[in-house]
Amino acid sequence: MIETGRLVAKTAGRDAGKKGLIVDIIDDNYVLVDGQLRRKKCNIKHLELLPSVASIEKGASHEAVSAELKKFGIDVKETAGKKANAETKSEKPRKARAAKGKEQKTAVKTPKKQKNK
């Protein structure tokens, strides 16, 4: 029943209620899932197996999984991914970021006033 390409619905956790496909079988208890939910290792106990099966390869890319889910009428939100996020962070020159960090570290602290007893 558990096979690569099986349509599943997540029943527990952050991605509960979202659908995806089994991309890889890790062992007796865990599978790799992708689709509307994040691509990650998931316990089989947290999945509801649905009757549909897609024809994908073991370890298929997110694009291939998205295309197969669209055939079932399931929309997949496309995200920028880690590489795109890293590129936007590195747009500032390193020297400017380093100088900004030094300015914050060298801020002068004012002494606290002591109370007279």
C-alpha positions, 0 to 999 in steps of 0.5 A: 500500500505504501509506494512511491507516488502514493497520494497522502494527506498529512494528519498531524503537525504543522502541515496537517490537512495538506496533501502531497506525494510519497517521494521515497521510502526511508524505512518501515516507519518513515517516508519522504513526502513533498507537495503542498507540505514541506519536503521532509521525512514523515512518520507513516502514522501521521499520514492518511493514504489516499487511493490515487497513485502518481507515476513519479520516480524515486526522489523526484524533484519538487517540479515533477511532484507539482506537475503530478499533483496538478493532474489530480487537481491539487494546487501547489504553492511555489516558494522561493526556496533556500537558495533564493533567500540566501541570495537576497541576504547577500545583496548587501556588501559584506563590509557594510554589514560588518561596519554596521555590526561594529557600530552596534558593539561600540555603543556607549552605555550610560551608568545607572543612577544610585539611590541615596539611602 
